[in-house]
Amino acid sequence: MKRLSWGAWLALGVYIGAIVGSNWMIAHVGTPIPGAHVLPVGFGLEAPSGVYLAAVAFVARDYVQRLAGPKAGIAAIFIGALVSALVSTPQLAVASGVTFLLSESTDFMIFTPLQRWNLAASVLIAGLFAEVVDSVVFLTLAGIPLGVALEGQLVGKLWVILLGTALTWYLRRRPSLQSSHRNLDYDRS
C-alpha cells in the first residue's frame, strides 16, 4: 500500500470529521423541527443543520481521491457511510448512510474523469451534481418535506462548494504548494 502524505491524512480527517459533525449537528444544533434541527442559510431559507459540513465532505472526498488515490476515495465513501450510521438517530442514520453512498458515488463518478481537465472546475461540477442527489435523497428518506428544506439545503451546500472551489483554485496557483503537493498539479489552467 502506498504511503500517504500528511495532506492525504488531513483530507481523510476532514472528510470523516465532516461526516460525523454533520450527523451530530442535524440531531442537536439549531431550531428543532420534526426529525431534525435547522439553521439559516441565507435568503430567508433554512436547511437541516448538518448542511454545511455535509458539503465539506464533498470537497474533502475529492481531495482524498486526489492525494491518496481512487481506492482510498472509494474506501473513504464506505467509511463515511458506516460512521454516519453510528452518530445519529436510527432514521437519520439510515437516511444519511444511504444518501452518503449515493451522493459521494455521484461525486466520485463525475470528479474522477474531470480532475485532469481542471481541478477547481471538477470540484465545482462534481459538488453541484452531488449536492442535488444528496439533498433530494436525504430529505426524502429523513421524512423532511422537500418543500420545507430543499431550497435551503441546496443554497447551504452551494456556499461551501463555492468556497471549496475557490480554495482549490487558490492552492493550485501557489508555487510553494505546487512543488510540495504535485498531486494538486494535474491541470495547467
HELIX and SHEET records of a PDB file:
HELIX    1   1 TRP A    6  HIS A   28  1                                  23    
HELIX    2   2 VAL A   51  ALA A   68  1                                  18    
HELIX    3   3 PRO A   70  LEU A   86  1                                  17    
HELIX    4   4 PRO A   90  LEU A  114  1                                  25    
HELIX    5   5 LEU A  119  ALA A  142  1                                  24    
HELIX    6   6 LEU A  146  ARG A  173  1                                  28    
HELIX    7   7 PRO A  175  SER A  180  1                                   6    
HELIX    8   8 ARG A  182  LEU A  184  5                                   3    
SHEET    1   A 3 THR A  31  ILE A  33  0                                        
SHEET    2   A 3 ALA A  36  GLY A  42 -1                                        
SHEET    3   A 3 LEU A  45  PRO A  48 -1                                        
END                                                                             
